[in-house]
Amino acid sequence: MRLYQQLVLFMLAATVLPLAAVGFLLLSRAEAELAARIDAEQRTRASAAAEAVGATLMEVVDALARSAELIDWQSATEAETVGGLRLLYGQSPAVSAVLKLDAHGRPLGAPVFRTQGVEGHPGFQAEGLTRMVQSVPVQQLRGGGKGQAALGGAYVHAESGHAAVAVAVKLADGEDAPFALAEVVFEPLEAALLRRPEGALGRVDLVDEDRRILASSEPARRMSTLAPELAAHLLTQTAPEPDLVRSFRVEGPPRRVSVARVSRGLRFDVVVEVDEATALAPVHAMRRTVLASIGGAFFVLLGLGALFTRRLNRRLEEVVQGAEAYGRGELSRRVKVEGQDELSELANTFNRMGEELESARARMLRWNDELRMRVDEATHDLRGAQAQLLEAQKLAAVGQLGAGVAHEINNPLAGILGNVQLLMLDRGTSDPDLETLRKIEHSAKRCKEITQNLLRFSQQRERADLRPVDLNAVVRDALSLTEHQILSDGVTLATQLSPGLSRVRADPGHLSQVILALLSNARTAMLKSPTRRLTLRTGQRDGRTFLEVEDTGKGISPDIRPRIFEPFFTTKDVWSNVGLGLSVAWRVVTESGGTLSVRSEVGQGACFTVELPRA
């Protein structure tokens, strides 16, 4: 994937997509909150409109009923009856006509109305009396008392075009009592529906049980029928409680609807309808704005990304060409990239790398010459090492022979030692031969130790038997084996054995071999020294017991000092030594839990220190 494509994907992932996700999430929440607020406003508006319609209509009905109760209609003269009907007519400007009926719904006397509207009353024509009478089921009031009222079905008032309803008021008690019939026009109700709160959306309709629109905030809808999808929804959403406000959503086009039942026994509903697209227009406009902003931002980022990557690619091309030149071996090539950013730092790094490579190649050529010389020297040393190896093999064969001899001596020696000890058991303490037998026993044991030493030198030692040992005694025993040879070489021997030493934990035989190896090394190191002095020193420090073997030989140079305990490593001029003594000594001391160290200066001799743990 190219850098430009990666940059575009990064910008999408880092900026555009998160902003789009957050923006649409906020828009969704805003849309939900706006829809909830619109529903709440609709419900409030529907409830208020239903209350206003019920109050206005019932105010007219109550006024008619109260006025009818004031007159004794059964004993009134014809003139008084006409005056009473005029009284009912004047109770509300919404009344267009008043008529007296008998108990069977037949007209009694002349009706009261005006063909032309007067004092706010709607006009009325005599032809409308038949519809007016037929709209009220007066039979429902025959069993009621005086002043009881009933409303008929709604119909169109011919003169005004508004919806109208006939109100029947019983004028006396009894089933045969007459009725007063008044036509109430819904024009004032429609005026109430036309009053809407500031900023309110949608329309308000007053509908009857047949889903006819009796009054509307849009007069052109008057006396029409509700849309089928809305009417069907109203039939299935009838509220069981009169005061309940219902809210729902219908399709075709999508609309939000709230319905409130007009209270006080009236069979009317107030329907508040809001077109969803209109209600949510601010959110939809904001969504379009966000989409346009995101798209614009994306194209701006694309343009900026293209400019940035074009500039970056030119600078990267210079770095790539420099790297290819280094790959071809042109180490004198330098990368030229301007700027103070990471890419310029990379170019500077490439330049430094070229300088280092050029310098390294020069050093490598010099090293090649040096290596050739060292190979020649190593070849020469290898030939010498091969000669030493042959000598070591010869010495190993001699060691195997010594081990066999020691083994053969041990067998008869064990018989001699056993027989001597048996003879000692048979002698009394006063027997003159007892002392001689003891000397024989001591000499046999000493021979046994010598054979063990021979086995030790031939690398066929037994498993270490660690036990408490008197270090001074072991030193004396070892000296007894080699003291004569040391003195015969003109070496001055000095012993500084500290009395009262704590016993150490070691194998006495193996420890004796360590001391013999150190004495042998010291004696050999002083063969060509003008001053020959060998000192053995014991003591205690830091909770450990130590033995020091110090000579005045040629010393050990610092460059070979770390290797002196390696097997077969030797610097002695006497080639009969194969370099095993110090390595064996170091191993024995280590197995005992101690340490073997050396301090030395060239020409000043050496001092080997053995430190052993206390028993």
C-alpha positions as CSV (number, residue, x, y, z in Angstrom):
1,M,0.0,0.0,0.0
2,R,1.4,3.4,-1.0
3,L,2.2,6.1,1.6
4,Y,-0.6,8.3,0.2
5,Q,-3.2,5.5,0.7
6,Q,-1.9,4.8,4.2
7,L,-2.2,8.5,5.0
8,V,-5.7,8.7,3.7
9,L,-6.7,5.6,5.8
10,F,-5.0,7.1,8.8
11,M,-6.9,10.4,8.4
12,L,-10.2,8.5,8.0
13,A,-9.5,6.4,11.1
14,A,-8.1,9.2,13.2
15,T,-10.4,12.1,12.3
16,V,-13.2,11.7,9.8
17,L,-14.7,8.4,11.1
18,P,-14.6,9.3,14.8
19,L,-16.1,12.8,14.1
20,A,-18.8,11.2,11.9
21,A,-19.6,8.6,14.5
22,V,-19.8,11.2,17.3
23,G,-21.8,13.6,15.1
24,F,-24.4,11.0,14.1
25,L,-24.6,9.7,17.6
26,L,-25.4,13.2,18.9
27,L,-27.8,13.8,16.0
28,S,-29.6,10.5,16.9
29,R,-29.9,11.6,20.5
30,A,-31.1,15.1,19.4
31,E,-33.7,13.5,17.1
32,A,-34.9,11.2,19.9
33,E,-35.1,14.2,22.3
34,L,-36.8,16.4,19.7
35,A,-39.3,13.6,19.0
36,A,-40.0,13.2,22.7
37,R,-40.5,16.9,23.1
38,I,-42.8,17.1,20.1
39,D,-44.9,14.2,21.5
40,A,-45.1,16.0,24.9
41,E,-46.1,19.2,23.3
42,Q,-48.7,17.4,21.1
43,R,-50.2,15.7,24.1
44,T,-50.4,18.9,26.0
45,R,-51.9,20.7,23.1
46,A,-54.4,17.9,22.5
47,S,-55.4,17.9,26.1
48,A,-55.8,21.6,26.3
49,A,-57.8,21.7,23.0
50,A,-60.1,18.9,24.3
51,E,-60.6,20.8,27.5
52,A,-61.4,24.1,25.7
53,V,-63.9,22.4,23.3
54,G,-65.6,20.6,26.1
55,A,-65.8,23.7,28.3
56,T,-67.1,25.9,25.4
57,L,-69.7,23.4,24.2
58,M,-70.9,22.5,27.7
59,E,-71.0,26.2,28.6
60,V,-73.7,26.6,25.9
61,V,-75.5,23.5,26.9
62,D,-75.5,24.4,30.6
63,A,-76.7,27.9,29.8
64,L,-79.6,26.5,27.8
65,A,-80.5,24.0,30.6
66,R,-80.4,26.7,33.3
67,S,-82.5,29.1,31.3
68,A,-85.1,26.4,30.5
69,E,-85.5,25.6,34.2
70,L,-86.5,29.2,35.0
71,I,-89.8,29.0,33.0
72,D,-92.9,27.0,33.7
73,W,-93.4,25.9,30.2
74,Q,-96.6,23.9,30.7
75,S,-98.6,26.9,32.0
76,A,-97.0,29.5,29.8
77,T,-99.0,31.3,27.1
78,E,-98.0,31.2,23.5
79,A,-96.4,34.6,23.8
80,E,-94.6,33.5,27.0
81,T,-93.4,30.4,25.1
82,V,-92.0,32.5,22.3
83,G,-90.3,34.8,24.8
84,G,-88.8,31.7,26.5
85,L,-87.5,30.4,23.2
86,R,-86.0,33.8,22.5
87,L,-84.4,33.7,26.0
88,L,-82.8,30.4,25.1
89,Y,-81.7,31.8,21.7
90,G,-79.9,34.7,23.4
91,Q,-77.9,32.5,25.7
92,S,-75.0,32.0,23.3
93,P,-73.9,33.5,19.9
94,A,-73.3,30.0,18.7
95,V,-77.1,29.3,18.8
96,S,-78.7,29.7,15.3
97,A,-82.3,28.5,16.0
98,V,-84.6,27.4,18.8
99,L,-87.7,25.2,18.4
100,K,-90.2,23.6,20.9
101,L,-91.1,19.9,20.4
102,D,-93.5,17.6,22.0
103,A,-92.6,14.4,23.6
104,H,-92.6,12.6,20.3
105,G,-90.4,15.1,18.5
106,R,-93.1,17.0,16.7
107,P,-92.7,20.9,16.5
108,L,-95.0,23.0,18.7
109,G,-95.4,26.5,17.6
110,A,-93.1,28.8,15.6
111,P,-89.3,28.5,15.8
112,V,-87.1,31.4,16.7
113,F,-84.2,32.1,14.2
114,R,-82.8,34.9,11.9
115,T,-82.3,34.3,8.3
116,Q,-79.4,36.7,8.5
117,G,-76.9,36.6,11.3
118,V,-77.7,39.1,14.0
119,E,-75.5,40.0,17.0
120,G,-73.1,37.2,16.2
121,H,-75.7,34.5,15.8
122,P,-75.4,32.4,12.6
123,G,-78.1,32.8,10.0
124,F,-80.7,30.0,9.6
125,Q,-83.3,28.9,7.0
126,A,-86.5,27.1,7.7
127,E,-85.5,24.3,5.5
128,G,-82.9,23.3,8.1
129,L,-85.6,22.5,10.7
130,T,-86.2,19.0,9.5
131,R,-82.5,18.0,9.7
132,M,-82.3,19.7,13.1
133,V,-85.2,17.7,14.4
134,Q,-84.1,14.4,13.0
135,S,-80.6,14.7,14.5
136,V,-81.7,14.5,18.1
137,P,-83.0,11.2,19.7
138,V,-85.5,12.9,22.0
139,Q,-86.6,9.5,23.2
140,Q,-83.4,9.4,25.3
141,L,-84.8,12.3,27.5
142,R,-88.4,11.1,28.0
143,G,-87.5,9.5,31.3
144,G,-85.4,12.4,32.4
145,G,-86.2,15.5,34.5
146,K,-86.6,19.1,33.7
147,G,-83.4,20.8,32.4
148,Q,-81.8,17.6,31.3
149,A,-80.0,18.0,27.9
150,A,-78.9,15.7,25.1
151,L,-76.8,16.3,22.0
152,G,-77.6,14.9,18.6
153,G,-75.3,14.0,15.7
154,A,-73.3,16.6,13.9
155,Y,-74.2,17.9,10.5
156,V,-73.3,20.8,8.2
157,H,-74.8,24.2,9.0
158,A,-76.0,25.3,5.5
159,E,-75.5,29.1,5.9
160,S,-72.0,29.1,7.4
161,G,-70.6,25.8,6.2
162,H,-69.5,25.0,9.8
163,A,-70.4,21.9,11.7
164,A,-73.5,22.1,13.9
165,V,-75.1,20.0,16.5
166,A,-78.7,20.1,17.9
167,V,-79.1,20.3,21.7
168,A,-82.4,19.0,23.2
169,V,-83.4,20.3,26.7
170,K,-86.4,18.8,28.6
171,L,-88.8,21.6,29.6
172,A,-90.7,19.7,32.3
173,D,-90.8,16.5,34.3
174,G,-92.5,13.4,33.0
175,E,-92.4,11.3,29.9
176,D,-94.9,13.5,28.1
177,A,-93.1,16.7,28.8
178,P,-92.0,18.9,25.8
179,F,-88.5,19.7,24.7
180,A,-86.6,22.8,23.5
181,L,-84.4,22.1,20.6
182,A,-81.4,24.5,19.9
183,E,-78.9,24.4,17.0
184,V,-75.4,25.1,18.2
185,V,-72.9,26.0,15.4
186,F,-69.2,25.1,16.0
187,E,-67.8,28.3,14.6
188,P,-66.6,29.5,18.0
189,L,-65.0,26.1,18.7
190,E,-63.1,26.4,15.4
191,A,-61.8,29.8,16.5
192,A,-60.6,28.1,19.7
193,L,-58.8,25.4,17.6
194,L,-57.2,28.0,15.4
195,R,-55.5,29.5,18.5
196,R,-52.2,27.7,18.7
197,P,-49.1,28.3,20.9
198,E,-46.2,30.2,19.5
199,G,-44.0,27.9,17.5
200,A,-46.5,25.0,17.6
201,L,-46.5,22.7,14.5
202,G,-49.2,20.7,12.8
203,R,-52.9,20.9,12.8
204,V,-55.7,20.3,15.3
205,D,-59.0,18.6,14.3
206,L,-62.2,18.0,16.2
207,V,-63.7,14.7,15.1
208,D,-66.8,12.7,16.0
209,E,-67.4,9.0,16.3
210,D,-67.7,8.7,12.5
211,R,-64.3,10.2,12.2
212,R,-65.7,13.3,10.5
213,I,-63.8,16.5,11.0
214,L,-66.2,18.9,12.7
215,A,-63.8,21.7,13.2
216,S,-60.1,22.2,12.2
217,S,-57.3,24.6,12.5
218,E,-57.3,24.2,8.7
219,P,-60.8,25.3,7.7
220,A,-60.6,23.6,4.3
221,R,-60.7,20.2,6.1
222,R,-64.0,21.0,7.8
223,M,-66.6,18.2,7.5
224,S,-64.2,15.9,5.6
225,T,-63.2,12.5,6.8
226,L,-59.9,11.6,8.4
227,A,-57.3,9.8,6.4
228,P,-58.0,6.0,6.3
229,E,-54.8,5.0,8.0
230,L,-55.4,7.5,10.8
231,A,-59.1,6.6,11.2
232,A,-58.1,2.9,11.4
233,H,-55.6,3.7,14.0
234,L,-58.2,5.6,16.1
235,L,-60.5,2.6,16.0
236,T,-57.9,0.3,17.4
237,Q,-56.5,2.9,19.9
238,T,-59.8,3.9,21.6
239,A,-59.0,4.9,25.1
240,P,-60.9,3.2,27.9
241,E,-60.5,6.3,30.1
242,P,-61.9,9.7,28.9
243,D,-59.0,11.8,30.2
244,L,-56.3,9.6,28.7
245,V,-54.2,11.2,25.9
246,R,-52.9,8.7,23.3
247,S,-49.8,9.2,21.1
248,F,-48.8,7.1,18.1
249,R,-47.2,7.2,14.7
250,V,-48.8,6.6,11.4
251,E,-47.3,6.1,7.9
252,G,-48.1,7.5,4.5
253,P,-46.5,10.0,5.0
254,P,-45.0,9.5,8.5
255,R,-46.9,11.6,11.0
256,R,-46.9,11.9,14.8
257,V,-50.4,11.9,16.3
258,S,-51.9,12.7,19.7
259,V,-55.6,12.1,20.5
260,A,-57.5,13.5,23.5
261,R,-61.2,12.7,24.3
262,V,-63.4,15.6,24.9
263,S,-64.7,15.2,28.5
264,R,-68.0,15.7,30.1
265,G,-69.7,12.9,28.2
266,L,-69.2,14.3,24.8
267,R,-68.3,11.8,22.1
268,F,-65.7,13.9,20.3
269,D,-62.0,13.6,20.0
270,V,-59.3,16.2,19.4
271,V,-56.6,15.0,17.0
272,V,-53.3,16.8,16.9
273,E,-51.3,15.9,13.8
274,V,-47.7,16.8,13.0
275,D,-45.8,15.8,9.8
276,E,-42.7,14.0,11.0
277,A,-40.5,15.5,8.2
278,T,-41.6,19.0,9.2
279,A,-41.2,18.4,12.9
280,L,-37.7,16.8,12.5
281,A,-36.6,19.3,9.8
282,P,-34.0,21.0,12.1
283,V,-32.4,17.7,12.9
284,H,-32.5,16.6,9.2
285,A,-31.0,19.9,8.2
286,M,-28.3,19.5,10.8
287,R,-27.6,16.0,9.5
288,R,-27.2,17.3,6.0
289,T,-24.9,20.0,7.3
290,V,-22.8,17.4,9.2
291,L,-22.6,15.2,6.1
292,A,-21.6,18.1,4.0
293,S,-19.0,19.2,6.6
294,I,-17.6,15.7,6.8
295,G,-17.4,15.4,3.1
296,G,-15.8,18.8,2.7
297,A,-13.3,18.0,5.5
298,F,-12.5,14.7,3.8
299,F,-11.8,16.3,0.5
300,V,-9.7,19.0,2.2
301,L,-7.7,16.3,4.0
302,L,-7.3,14.4,0.7
303,G,-5.9,17.6,-0.9
304,L,-3.6,18.3,2.0
305,G,-2.5,14.6,2.1
306,A,-1.7,14.7,-1.6
307,L,0.4,17.8,-1.2
308,F,2.2,16.4,1.8
309,T,2.9,13.0,0.3
310,R,4.2,14.5,-2.9
311,R,6.7,16.6,-1.0
312,L,7.5,13.7,1.3
313,N,8.0,11.3,-1.7
314,R,10.5,13.7,-3.3
315,R,12.6,13.7,-0.2
316,L,12.2,10.0,0.4
317,E,13.4,9.4,-3.2
318,E,16.6,11.1,-2.4
319,V,17.1,8.8,0.7
320,V,16.3,5.7,-1.4
321,Q,18.8,6.7,-4.0
322,G,21.4,7.1,-1.4
323,A,20.6,3.7,0.2
324,E,20.9,2.1,-3.3
325,A,24.2,3.8,-3.8
326,Y,25.5,2.3,-0.5
327,G,24.2,-1.1,-1.6
328,R,26.3,-0.8,-4.8
329,G,29.4,0.0,-2.7
330,E,29.5,3.8,-3.4
331,L,30.2,4.7,0.2
332,S,31.3,8.2,-0.7
333,R,27.7,9.1,-1.7
334,R,26.0,11.6,0.6
335,V,22.2,12.1,1.0
336,K,21.1,15.8,0.7
337,V,17.6,16.4,2.3
338,E,16.7,19.9,3.5
339,G,14.6,20.5,6.6
340,Q,14.7,20.0,10.3
341,D,12.3,17.1,10.7
342,E,12.7,13.3,11.2
343,L,13.4,12.7,7.5
344,S,16.4,15.1,7.6
345,E,17.6,13.3,10.7
346,L,17.3,10.0,8.8
347,A,19.3,11.5,5.9
348,N,22.0,12.7,8.4
349,T,22.0,9.2,9.9
350,F,22.5,7.7,6.4
351,N,25.4,10.1,5.8
352,R,27.0,9.1,9.2
353,M,26.4,5.5,8.3
354,G,28.2,6.0,5.0
355,E,31.1,7.6,6.8
356,E,31.2,4.8,9.3
357,L,31.0,2.2,6.5
358,E,33.8,3.9,4.6
359,S,35.9,4.0,7.7
360,A,35.0,0.4,8.6
361,R,36.1,-0.8,5.1
362,A,39.4,0.9,5.6
363,R,39.8,-0.7,9.0
364,M,38.7,-4.1,7.6
365,L,41.5,-3.9,4.9
366,R,44.0,-3.2,7.7
367,W,42.6,-6.0,9.8
368,N,42.9,-8.3,6.8
369,D,46.6,-7.7,6.7
370,E,46.9,-8.1,10.4
371,L,44.8,-11.3,10.3
372,R,47.1,-12.8,7.7
373,M,50.1,-12.1,10.0
374,R,48.2,-13.6,13.0
375,V,47.2,-16.7,11.0
376,D,50.9,-17.3,10.3
377,E,51.7,-16.8,13.9
378,A,48.9,-19.1,15.0
379,T,50.1,-21.8,12.6
380,H,53.5,-21.6,14.1
381,D,52.0,-21.9,17.7
382,L,49.8,-24.7,16.6
383,R,52.8,-26.7,15.5
384,G,54.4,-26.1,18.9
385,A,51.1,-27.2,20.6
386,Q,51.1,-30.4,18.6
387,A,54.6,-31.1,19.8
388,Q,53.5,-30.4,23.4
389,L,50.4,-32.7,22.9
390,L,52.7,-35.5,21.8
391,E,54.8,-35.0,24.9
392,A,51.6,-34.9,27.1
393,Q,50.5,-38.2,25.6
394,K,53.8,-39.7,26.5
395,L,53.5,-38.4,30.1
396,A,50.0,-39.8,30.2
397,A,51.3,-43.2,29.3
398,V,53.9,-42.9,32.0
399,G,51.1,-41.9,34.4
400,Q,49.1,-45.0,33.5
401,L,52.2,-47.1,34.1
402,G,52.7,-45.4,37.5
403,A,49.1,-46.1,38.4
404,G,49.6,-49.8,37.6
405,V,52.8,-50.0,39.6
406,A,51.1,-48.3,42.6
407,H,48.2,-50.8,42.3
408,E,50.7,-53.7,42.3
409,I,52.5,-52.3,45.3
410,N,49.3,-51.8,47.3
411,N,48.4,-55.5,47.2
412,P,51.5,-56.8,49.0
413,L,51.7,-53.7,51.1
414,A,48.2,-54.4,52.4
415,G,49.4,-57.9,53.4
416,I,52.5,-56.5,55.2
417,L,50.5,-53.9,57.1
418,G,47.9,-56.5,58.0
419,N,50.4,-59.1,59.3
420,V,52.3,-56.4,61.2
421,Q,49.1,-55.3,63.0
422,L,48.3,-59.0,63.8
423,L,51.8,-59.5,65.3
424,M,51.3,-56.3,67.3
425,L,48.1,-57.7,68.8
426,D,50.0,-60.8,69.9
427,R,52.7,-58.9,71.7
428,G,52.5,-57.4,75.1
429,T,53.4,-53.9,75.9
430,S,56.8,-55.0,77.4
431,D,57.8,-57.1,74.3
432,P,61.1,-55.8,72.9
433,D,59.8,-56.4,69.3
434,L,56.8,-54.2,69.7
435,E,58.6,-51.0,69.0
436,T,60.2,-52.6,65.8
437,L,56.7,-53.7,64.7
438,R,55.4,-50.1,65.2
439,K,58.2,-48.7,63.0
440,I,57.3,-51.3,60.3
441,E,53.6,-50.3,60.6
442,H,54.5,-46.6,60.3
443,S,56.7,-47.2,57.3
444,A,54.1,-49.4,55.6
445,K,51.5,-46.7,56.1
446,R,53.9,-44.1,54.7
447,C,54.4,-46.3,51.6
448,K,50.7,-46.5,51.3
449,E,50.5,-42.7,51.3
450,I,53.2,-42.6,48.7
451,T,51.3,-45.0,46.4
452,Q,48.2,-42.8,46.9
453,N,50.3,-39.8,45.9
454,L,51.4,-41.7,42.8
455,L,47.8,-42.4,41.9
456,R,47.0,-38.8,42.5
457,F,49.6,-37.6,40.0
458,S,48.3,-40.1,37.5
459,Q,44.8,-38.6,37.7
460,Q,43.3,-41.8,39.2
461,R,42.4,-40.3,42.6
462,E,39.7,-41.8,44.8
463,R,36.6,-39.9,45.8
464,A,37.4,-37.2,48.3
465,D,36.9,-38.2,52.0
466,L,36.1,-34.8,53.6
467,R,36.7,-34.7,57.4
468,P,38.3,-32.5,60.1
469,V,42.0,-32.2,59.4
470,D,44.9,-30.5,61.1
471,L,46.4,-28.3,58.4
472,N,49.7,-27.9,60.1
473,A,50.2,-31.7,60.4
474,V,49.4,-32.1,56.7
475,V,51.9,-29.4,55.8
476,R,54.6,-31.1,57.9
477,D,53.9,-34.5,56.3
478,A,54.1,-33.0,52.8
479,L,57.4,-31.2,53.6
480,S,58.8,-34.5,54.9
481,L,58.4,-36.0,51.4
482,T,60.1,-33.2,49.5
483,E,62.2,-31.2,52.0
484,H,65.4,-33.0,51.1
485,Q,64.9,-32.3,47.4
486,I,64.1,-28.6,48.1
487,L,67.2,-28.1,50.2
488,S,69.4,-29.9,47.7
489,D,68.4,-27.3,45.1
490,G,69.9,-24.6,47.3
491,V,66.5,-23.2,48.4
492,T,66.1,-21.7,51.9
493,L,63.0,-23.1,53.5
494,A,61.0,-21.2,56.1
495,T,57.9,-22.4,57.8
496,Q,55.6,-20.1,59.8
497,L,52.9,-22.4,61.0
498,S,50.5,-20.7,63.4
499,P,49.9,-22.8,66.5
500,G,46.3,-23.6,67.7
501,L,44.7,-23.6,64.3
502,S,41.1,-24.7,64.0
503,R,40.7,-27.9,62.0
504,V,39.7,-27.6,58.4
505,R,37.2,-29.7,56.4
506,A,39.3,-31.5,53.7
507,D,40.6,-34.8,52.5
508,P,44.1,-35.1,54.1
509,G,45.6,-37.2,51.2
510,H,44.2,-34.8,48.5
511,L,45.3,-31.8,50.5
512,S,48.8,-33.2,50.8
513,Q,48.9,-33.5,47.0
514,V,47.9,-29.8,46.7
515,I,50.7,-28.8,49.0
516,L,53.2,-31.0,47.1
517,A,52.0,-29.5,43.8
518,L,52.5,-25.9,45.1
519,L,55.9,-26.8,46.5
520,S,57.0,-28.4,43.2
521,N,55.8,-25.3,41.3
522,A,57.7,-23.0,43.7
523,R,60.9,-25.0,43.5
524,T,60.7,-25.1,39.6
525,A,60.1,-21.3,39.4
526,M,63.3,-20.6,41.4
527,L,65.7,-22.7,39.4
528,K,67.2,-19.7,37.7
529,S,66.6,-17.1,40.4
530,P,69.6,-15.6,42.2
531,T,67.7,-15.6,45.5
532,R,65.9,-18.8,46.4
533,R,63.6,-18.6,49.4
534,L,60.5,-20.7,50.0
535,T,58.1,-19.8,52.8
536,L,55.1,-21.8,54.1
537,R,52.7,-19.8,56.2
538,T,49.4,-20.8,58.0
539,G,46.9,-18.7,59.9
540,Q,43.3,-17.6,60.2
541,R,41.4,-14.6,58.8
542,D,37.7,-13.8,58.2
543,G,36.6,-17.0,59.8
544,R,38.7,-19.2,57.4
545,T,42.0,-21.0,57.7
546,F,44.6,-20.3,55.1
547,L,47.9,-21.7,53.8
548,E,50.4,-19.5,51.8
549,V,53.2,-20.9,49.7
550,E,55.5,-17.9,48.7
551,D,58.6,-18.1,46.5
552,T,61.1,-15.7,45.1
553,G,61.0,-17.1,41.5
554,K,60.5,-15.3,38.2
555,G,56.8,-14.5,38.9
556,I,53.7,-14.6,36.6
557,S,52.9,-11.9,34.1
558,P,49.4,-10.3,34.3
559,D,48.3,-11.5,30.8
560,I,48.7,-15.2,31.6
561,R,47.7,-15.1,35.3
562,P,44.0,-15.8,34.5
563,R,45.0,-19.0,32.7
564,I,47.4,-20.7,35.2
565,F,44.6,-23.0,36.6
566,E,43.7,-24.3,33.1
567,P,44.7,-27.9,32.4
568,F,47.8,-28.3,30.3
569,F,48.7,-24.6,30.6
570,T,52.3,-24.1,31.7
571,T,55.0,-21.5,31.4
572,K,57.8,-23.6,32.9
573,D,61.0,-24.0,31.1
574,V,61.1,-27.6,32.2
575,W,59.1,-29.4,29.5
576,S,58.6,-32.5,31.6
577,N,55.8,-30.7,33.3
578,V,52.5,-30.9,31.5
579,G,50.5,-28.2,33.3
580,L,48.3,-30.5,35.4
581,G,49.5,-29.7,38.9
582,L,47.7,-26.4,39.4
583,S,44.5,-27.4,37.7
584,V,44.3,-30.6,39.9
585,A,45.2,-28.5,43.0
586,W,42.5,-26.0,42.2
587,R,39.9,-28.8,41.7
588,V,40.8,-30.4,45.0
589,V,40.5,-27.1,46.9
590,T,37.2,-26.3,45.2
591,E,35.8,-29.7,46.1
592,S,36.6,-29.0,49.7
593,G,34.6,-25.7,49.6
594,G,37.8,-23.6,49.6
595,T,39.5,-21.2,47.2
596,L,42.9,-21.1,45.6
597,S,44.3,-17.7,44.5
598,V,47.6,-16.2,43.5
599,R,49.3,-12.8,43.7
600,S,52.5,-12.2,41.7
601,E,54.6,-9.6,40.1
602,V,57.1,-10.4,37.3
603,G,60.6,-10.9,38.8
604,Q,59.2,-10.6,42.3
605,G,58.0,-14.2,42.8
606,A,54.5,-15.5,43.5
607,C,52.4,-16.3,46.6
608,F,49.7,-19.0,46.3
609,T,47.0,-18.9,49.0
610,V,44.7,-21.8,49.9
611,E,41.7,-20.9,52.0
612,L,39.7,-23.7,53.6
613,P,36.5,-23.7,55.6
614,R,36.6,-24.6,59.3
615,A,35.4,-28.1,60.2
